[in-house]
Amino acid sequence: QVQLVESGGGLVQSGGSLRLSCAASGFSFRTSTMRWYRQAPGKERELVAAITSGGGSRNYADSVKGRFTISRDNAKNTVYLQMNSLKPEDTAVYYCNTITSRVYWGQGTQVTVSS
């Protein structure tokens, strides 16, 4: 079955960096667009970044442009989110996402940025 397992979250000071990973299995990763979403307390889940199957097209939310970078390694079935210059407002649970026959989500990884 489809599995998405996020890792790499944690507590970091404002201005710091984290790298999230999402290990995927159970579907054709190399032909799938992958996305990172986040959900802060009391807020709706929002799209942070997306990358197409070959990595040729990447899109970002305005709030993270210039600070976050999405990438993928199709040989490792893994998608990454490099987060630099983190701000307290980046605090959220970050989720990996893909859509095949249905929408799939990982369990999420908590990112907390202290001021």
CYANA upper distance limits for C-alpha pairs under 8 A (distance plus 0.5 A):
  1 GLN  CA     25 SER  CA      8.09
  1 GLN  CA     26 GLY  CA      5.40
  1 GLN  CA     27 PHE  CA      8.12
  2 VAL  CA     24 ALA  CA      7.96
  2 VAL  CA     25 SER  CA      6.19
  2 VAL  CA     26 GLY  CA      4.70
  2 VAL  CA     27 PHE  CA      6.46
  2 VAL  CA    104 TYR  CA      7.91
  3 GLN  CA     23 ALA  CA      8.40
  3 GLN  CA     24 ALA  CA      6.17
  3 GLN  CA     25 SER  CA      5.74
  3 GLN  CA     26 GLY  CA      6.72
  3 GLN  CA    104 TYR  CA      8.49
  3 GLN  CA    106 GLY  CA      7.50
  4 LEU  CA     22 CYS  CA      6.68
  4 LEU  CA     23 ALA  CA      6.21
  4 LEU  CA     24 ALA  CA      5.19
  4 LEU  CA     25 SER  CA      7.26
  4 LEU  CA     96 CYS  CA      7.16
  4 LEU  CA     97 ASN  CA      8.08
  4 LEU  CA    104 TYR  CA      8.24
  4 LEU  CA    105 TRP  CA      7.00
  4 LEU  CA    106 GLY  CA      5.04
  4 LEU  CA    107 GLN  CA      8.03
  5 VAL  CA     21 SER  CA      8.48
  5 VAL  CA     22 CYS  CA      5.74
  5 VAL  CA     23 ALA  CA      5.65
  5 VAL  CA     24 ALA  CA      7.09
  5 VAL  CA     96 CYS  CA      8.22
  5 VAL  CA    106 GLY  CA      5.94
  5 VAL  CA    107 GLN  CA      7.16
  5 VAL  CA    108 GLY  CA      8.19
  6 GLU  CA     20 LEU  CA      7.48
  6 GLU  CA     21 SER  CA      6.03
  6 GLU  CA     22 CYS  CA      4.77
  6 GLU  CA     23 ALA  CA      7.01
  6 GLU  CA     95 TYR  CA      7.56
  6 GLU  CA     96 CYS  CA      7.20
  6 GLU  CA    106 GLY  CA      6.89
  6 GLU  CA    107 GLN  CA      7.45
  6 GLU  CA    108 GLY  CA      6.42
  6 GLU  CA    109 THR  CA      6.46
  7 SER  CA     20 LEU  CA      6.26
  7 SER  CA     21 SER  CA      5.78
  7 SER  CA     22 CYS  CA      6.95
  7 SER  CA    108 GLY  CA      8.48
  7 SER  CA    109 THR  CA      6.51
  8 GLY  CA     18 LEU  CA      7.52
  8 GLY  CA     19 ARG  CA      6.40
  8 GLY  CA     20 LEU  CA      5.02
  8 GLY  CA     21 SER  CA      6.63
  8 GLY  CA    109 THR  CA      7.68
  9 GLY  CA     18 LEU  CA      7.51
  9 GLY  CA     19 ARG  CA      8.04
  9 GLY  CA     20 LEU  CA      6.74
  9 GLY  CA    109 THR  CA      5.81
  9 GLY  CA    110 GLN  CA      5.74
  9 GLY  CA    111 VAL  CA      5.42
  9 GLY  CA    112 THR  CA      8.42
 10 GLY  CA     18 LEU  CA      8.41
 10 GLY  CA    109 THR  CA      8.46
 10 GLY  CA    110 GLN  CA      6.65
 10 GLY  CA    111 VAL  CA      5.56
 10 GLY  CA    112 THR  CA      6.63
 11 LEU  CA    111 VAL  CA      6.67
 11 LEU  CA    112 THR  CA      5.25
 11 LEU  CA    113 VAL  CA      6.42
 11 LEU  CA    114 SER  CA      7.85
 12 VAL  CA     16 GLY  CA      6.52
 12 VAL  CA     17 SER  CA      7.75
 12 VAL  CA     18 LEU  CA      8.25
 12 VAL  CA    111 VAL  CA      8.39
 12 VAL  CA    112 THR  CA      6.83
 12 VAL  CA    113 VAL  CA      5.53
 12 VAL  CA    114 SER  CA      6.79
 13 GLN  CA     86 LEU  CA      8.17
 13 GLN  CA    113 VAL  CA      5.88
 13 GLN  CA    114 SER  CA      5.29
 13 GLN  CA    115 SER  CA      6.72
 14 SER  CA     85 SER  CA      7.54
 14 SER  CA     86 LEU  CA      5.92
 14 SER  CA     87 LYS  CA      5.56
 14 SER  CA     88 PRO  CA      6.78
 14 SER  CA    113 VAL  CA      6.21
 14 SER  CA    114 SER  CA      6.13
 14 SER  CA    115 SER  CA      5.74
 15 GLY  CA     84 ASN  CA      7.55
 15 GLY  CA     85 SER  CA      4.66
 15 GLY  CA     86 LEU  CA      5.33
 15 GLY  CA     87 LYS  CA      6.83
 16 GLY  CA     84 ASN  CA      6.67
 16 GLY  CA     85 SER  CA      5.98
 16 GLY  CA     86 LEU  CA      5.95
 17 SER  CA     82 GLN  CA      8.01
 17 SER  CA     83 MET  CA      5.91
 17 SER  CA     84 ASN  CA      4.90
 17 SER  CA     85 SER  CA      6.72
 17 SER  CA     86 LEU  CA      6.66
 18 LEU  CA     82 GLN  CA      6.69
 18 LEU  CA     83 MET  CA      5.75
 18 LEU  CA     84 ASN  CA      7.24
 19 ARG  CA     80 TYR  CA      7.35
 19 ARG  CA     81 LEU  CA      6.14
 19 ARG  CA     82 GLN  CA      4.94
 19 ARG  CA     83 MET  CA      6.46
 20 LEU  CA     80 TYR  CA      5.99
 20 LEU  CA     81 LEU  CA      5.48
 20 LEU  CA     82 GLN  CA      6.89
 20 LEU  CA     83 MET  CA      8.38
 21 SER  CA     78 THR  CA      7.19
 21 SER  CA     79 VAL  CA      6.36
 21 SER  CA     80 TYR  CA      5.03
 21 SER  CA     81 LEU  CA      7.04
 22 CYS  CA     78 THR  CA      5.93
 22 CYS  CA     79 VAL  CA      5.73
 22 CYS  CA     80 TYR  CA      6.79
 22 CYS  CA     96 CYS  CA      6.79
 23 ALA  CA     76 LYS  CA      8.36
 23 ALA  CA     77 ASN  CA      6.57
 23 ALA  CA     78 THR  CA      5.08
 23 ALA  CA     79 VAL  CA      7.30
 24 ALA  CA     29 PHE  CA      7.43
 24 ALA  CA     77 ASN  CA      5.95
 24 ALA  CA     78 THR  CA      6.44
 25 SER  CA     29 PHE  CA      7.78
 25 SER  CA     77 ASN  CA      7.54
 27 PHE  CA    100 THR  CA      8.40
 28 SER  CA     32 SER  CA      7.04
 29 PHE  CA     53 SER  CA      8.11
 29 PHE  CA     74 ASN  CA      7.43
 29 PHE  CA     77 ASN  CA      6.49
 30 ARG  CA     53 SER  CA      6.06
 30 ARG  CA     54 GLY  CA      7.59
 30 ARG  CA     74 ASN  CA      5.90
 30 ARG  CA     77 ASN  CA      7.77
 31 THR  CA     53 SER  CA      5.37
 31 THR  CA     54 GLY  CA      7.96
 32 SER  CA     52 THR  CA      7.26
 32 SER  CA     53 SER  CA      5.41
 32 SER  CA     98 THR  CA      7.58
 32 SER  CA     99 ILE  CA      8.12
 32 SER  CA    100 THR  CA      8.20
 33 THR  CA     50 ALA  CA      7.55
 33 THR  CA     51 ILE  CA      6.19
 33 THR  CA     52 THR  CA      4.79
 33 THR  CA     53 SER  CA      5.45
 33 THR  CA     98 THR  CA      6.98
 33 THR  CA     99 ILE  CA      8.19
 34 MET  CA     50 ALA  CA      6.21
 34 MET  CA     51 ILE  CA      5.99
 34 MET  CA     52 THR  CA      7.03
 34 MET  CA     53 SER  CA      7.91
 34 MET  CA     79 VAL  CA      7.74
 34 MET  CA     96 CYS  CA      7.87
 34 MET  CA     97 ASN  CA      6.49
 34 MET  CA     98 THR  CA      5.69
 35 ARG  CA     47 LEU  CA      7.87
 35 ARG  CA     48 VAL  CA      8.02
 35 ARG  CA     49 ALA  CA      6.16
 35 ARG  CA     50 ALA  CA      4.72
 35 ARG  CA     51 ILE  CA      6.93
 35 ARG  CA     96 CYS  CA      6.36
 35 ARG  CA     97 ASN  CA      5.55
 35 ARG  CA     98 THR  CA      6.85
 36 TRP  CA     47 LEU  CA      6.78
 36 TRP  CA     48 VAL  CA      5.97
 36 TRP  CA     49 ALA  CA      5.78
 36 TRP  CA     50 ALA  CA      6.87
 36 TRP  CA     81 LEU  CA      8.11
 36 TRP  CA     94 TYR  CA      7.31
 36 TRP  CA     95 TYR  CA      6.13
 36 TRP  CA     96 CYS  CA      5.26
 36 TRP  CA     97 ASN  CA      6.62
 37 TYR  CA     45 ARG  CA      7.02
 37 TYR  CA     46 GLU  CA      5.88
 37 TYR  CA     47 LEU  CA      4.85
 37 TYR  CA     48 VAL  CA      5.52
 37 TYR  CA     49 ALA  CA      7.55
 37 TYR  CA     94 TYR  CA      6.22
 37 TYR  CA     95 TYR  CA      5.59
 37 TYR  CA     96 CYS  CA      6.91
 37 TYR  CA     97 ASN  CA      7.77
 38 ARG  CA     45 ARG  CA      6.00
 38 ARG  CA     46 GLU  CA      5.99
 38 ARG  CA     47 LEU  CA      7.11
 38 ARG  CA     48 VAL  CA      7.12
 38 ARG  CA     92 ALA  CA      6.35
 38 ARG  CA     93 VAL  CA      5.93
 38 ARG  CA     94 TYR  CA      4.75
 38 ARG  CA     95 TYR  CA      6.34
 39 GLN  CA     43 LYS  CA      6.79
 39 GLN  CA     44 GLU  CA      6.49
 39 GLN  CA     45 ARG  CA      4.81
 39 GLN  CA     46 GLU  CA      6.83
 39 GLN  CA     92 ALA  CA      5.69
 39 GLN  CA     93 VAL  CA      5.82
 39 GLN  CA     94 TYR  CA      7.09
 40 ALA  CA     44 GLU  CA      7.79
 40 ALA  CA     45 ARG  CA      7.85
 40 ALA  CA     91 THR  CA      6.92
 40 ALA  CA     92 ALA  CA      4.69
 40 ALA  CA     93 VAL  CA      6.89
 41 PRO  CA     92 ALA  CA      7.51
 47 LEU  CA     60 TYR  CA      8.43
 47 LEU  CA     61 ALA  CA      7.20
 48 VAL  CA     60 TYR  CA      6.23
 48 VAL  CA     61 ALA  CA      5.61
 48 VAL  CA     64 VAL  CA      7.69
 49 ALA  CA     58 ARG  CA      7.63
 49 ALA  CA     59 ASN  CA      5.94
 49 ALA  CA     60 TYR  CA      4.87
 49 ALA  CA     61 ALA  CA      6.80
 49 ALA  CA     69 THR  CA      8.49
 49 ALA  CA     70 ILE  CA      6.98
 50 ALA  CA     58 ARG  CA      6.03
 50 ALA  CA     59 ASN  CA      5.73
 50 ALA  CA     60 TYR  CA      7.18
 50 ALA  CA     70 ILE  CA      7.49
 51 ILE  CA     55 GLY  CA      6.12
 51 ILE  CA     56 GLY  CA      7.99
 51 ILE  CA     57 SER  CA      6.27
 51 ILE  CA     58 ARG  CA      4.99
 51 ILE  CA     59 ASN  CA      7.16
 51 ILE  CA     70 ILE  CA      7.24
 51 ILE  CA     71 SER  CA      7.52
 51 ILE  CA     72 ARG  CA      8.35
 52 THR  CA     56 GLY  CA      6.85
 52 THR  CA     57 SER  CA      6.01
 52 THR  CA     58 ARG  CA      7.18
 55 GLY  CA     71 SER  CA      7.44
 55 GLY  CA     72 ARG  CA      7.32
 58 ARG  CA     70 ILE  CA      7.68
 60 TYR  CA     64 VAL  CA      7.07
 60 TYR  CA     65 LYS  CA      6.33
 61 ALA  CA     65 LYS  CA      6.84
 64 VAL  CA     68 PHE  CA      6.12
 67 ARG  CA     83 MET  CA      6.64
 67 ARG  CA     84 ASN  CA      5.64
 67 ARG  CA     85 SER  CA      6.57
 67 ARG  CA     86 LEU  CA      8.19
 68 PHE  CA     81 LEU  CA      7.22
 68 PHE  CA     82 GLN  CA      5.99
 68 PHE  CA     83 MET  CA      4.98
 68 PHE  CA     84 ASN  CA      6.52
 69 THR  CA     81 LEU  CA      6.18
 69 THR  CA     82 GLN  CA      5.56
 69 THR  CA     83 MET  CA      7.13
 70 ILE  CA     79 VAL  CA      7.84
 70 ILE  CA     80 TYR  CA      6.15
 70 ILE  CA     81 LEU  CA      5.10
 70 ILE  CA     82 GLN  CA      6.89
 71 SER  CA     79 VAL  CA      6.33
 71 SER  CA     80 TYR  CA      5.71
 71 SER  CA     81 LEU  CA      7.06
 72 ARG  CA     77 ASN  CA      8.20
 72 ARG  CA     78 THR  CA      6.28
 72 ARG  CA     79 VAL  CA      4.68
 72 ARG  CA     80 TYR  CA      6.36
 73 ASP  CA     77 ASN  CA      6.54
 73 ASP  CA     78 THR  CA      5.92
 73 ASP  CA     79 VAL  CA      6.84
 74 ASN  CA     78 THR  CA      7.03
 86 LEU  CA     90 ASP  CA      6.97
 86 LEU  CA    113 VAL  CA      7.26
 87 LYS  CA     91 THR  CA      8.08
 87 LYS  CA    113 VAL  CA      6.62
 87 LYS  CA    114 SER  CA      8.29
 87 LYS  CA    115 SER  CA      8.03
 88 PRO  CA    112 THR  CA      7.83
 88 PRO  CA    113 VAL  CA      5.19
 88 PRO  CA    114 SER  CA      6.21
 88 PRO  CA    115 SER  CA      6.47
 89 GLU  CA    113 VAL  CA      8.07
 90 ASP  CA    111 VAL  CA      8.06
 90 ASP  CA    112 THR  CA      7.97
 90 ASP  CA    113 VAL  CA      7.22
 91 THR  CA    110 GLN  CA      8.31
 91 THR  CA    111 VAL  CA      5.88
 91 THR  CA    112 THR  CA      5.07
 91 THR  CA    113 VAL  CA      5.95
 92 ALA  CA    110 GLN  CA      6.58
 92 ALA  CA    111 VAL  CA      6.01
 92 ALA  CA    112 THR  CA      7.12
 93 VAL  CA    108 GLY  CA      6.31
 93 VAL  CA    109 THR  CA      5.88
 93 VAL  CA    110 GLN  CA      4.86
 93 VAL  CA    111 VAL  CA      6.49
 94 TYR  CA    108 GLY  CA      5.76
 94 TYR  CA    109 THR  CA      5.79
 94 TYR  CA    110 GLN  CA      6.75
 94 TYR  CA    111 VAL  CA      7.53
 95 TYR  CA    105 TRP  CA      7.07
 95 TYR  CA    106 GLY  CA      6.26
 95 TYR  CA    107 GLN  CA      7.29
 95 TYR  CA    108 GLY  CA      4.98
 95 TYR  CA    109 THR  CA      7.20
 96 CYS  CA    105 TRP  CA      6.31
 96 CYS  CA    106 GLY  CA      5.87
 96 CYS  CA    108 GLY  CA      7.58
 97 ASN  CA    103 VAL  CA      7.77
 97 ASN  CA    104 TYR  CA      6.15
 97 ASN  CA    105 TRP  CA      5.29
 97 ASN  CA    106 GLY  CA      7.17
 98 THR  CA    103 VAL  CA      6.57
 98 THR  CA    104 TYR  CA      5.95
 98 THR  CA    105 TRP  CA      7.45
 99 ILE  CA    103 VAL  CA      4.97
 99 ILE  CA    104 TYR  CA      6.55
100 THR  CA    104 TYR  CA      8.34
